[in-house]
Amino acid sequence: MNETDQRIAIAEACGWRYPGSTCLKSDAWNRWIPPVGAKSRKVPDYLNDLNAMHDAEKTVRYELQPVLLDRLKRAVMNYDEGVSDWYVYTASPKHRAEAFLRTLGLWKESR
């Protein structure tokens, strides 16, 4: 997935909605309708903002949280049993975005 597709998929998973044609989604980030309780009127830059990804991760259902952790380990360091979890704590927003999308089954392999 390219970065724009990732950002759109995360925004939609977090409750953001785009009115009208989907072809304009990435060109008009300020036109999106925020979910109830959103801190901003503009779609967060999930791939570059750790706080935004933290908020996105909080939307993952409890039963999927272990899957998210596993996906994050794989995204950060091709996780092997016994390897320190320190890398997970210091994961970048891009790693977290990939893990989030894979956990929810929204990741699409690039062609």
N, C-alpha and C positions, 0 to 999 in steps of 0.2 A: 504494500500500500504506500502511496506517496503521502507526504505530510498533510496535505490538504484533505485527502480522503480520511486520514486518521482523525484529524481535528473535527471533521463533520460527524464521523461515526461516534466519537466520544461525546460531542455536544448533544446529539440525538439520544444517546444512551442516558445522558444526565437530565433529559427532559426539555432541552431547548427545541424549539420548533421554528421552521422557516415557512413563512406564508408565500404561496405562489410557486412559480417554476423552480425546479431543483437545479436547473443549469446555472443559476446565479448564486447559489449558496456560498461559494468561496469568494465571490467578489463583493459581497454585501454583508459582512459580519455584523454590522450595526443594525441590520434589518431583522435579525432573528428575534423571536419572542422568548424571553427568559422563563425558566421554571419558577414556580412560586418560591419566594424566599431567596432568590438569587441576589448576590452582592453587587452585581454589575448589570448594566443593560447591554453589554457587549460580550460576545462569546469569548471565553478565556482562551489564551494561547496555551493549550494543554501541553504541547510538545516542548515548550520552553519555560514553563512556569510550574515549579514544584508545588506551590500552594494550590494551584488549579488542579493538578493531578491528585493531590491529597484529598481535595473535595470530591473529585470523581471517584476515587477509591472508596470513599465512605458510602457510595451508593450501591456497592456490591453486596448482595444478600449474604447473610451470615454463613450459610452452607457452602457458598462459593469462595469464601475467604481463604481456605487452605489451598484451593486450586490457584487463586491469584498469587499467593506466596510462591507456590511451585513454579508458576509461569514467570514470575519475576526473577527467581533464581536462575531459570534457564535463559532468560533474556539478558541478564547481566553477565553470567559467567559459565554458561553451559554446565549448570549445576551437577556436581558429583556428590554423593553421600559423604559426609564428614568434612566437607569444605566449610570454612567459616561463613557465617551469615553476615559478616561485616559488609560485604559487597552489596547486600540487599538494602542495608540501612543507608548506603551512600548512592543508591541507584539514581540515575538521571531521570528527568521527566520523560524523555523519549523511551527509556527502558520501561518505565512504569506505564506509559501509554500502550506500548506493544503488549505487555502482560495483561493489562486491563482489557484490551480488545480481544486477545486470544481467550481470556477467561470467559468472556461473554459470547464467544463464537462469532465475533464480528470482523476478525482479521481476515484479510484477503491477500493471498500471495501475489506478489508482483509478477507481471507477465513479461 
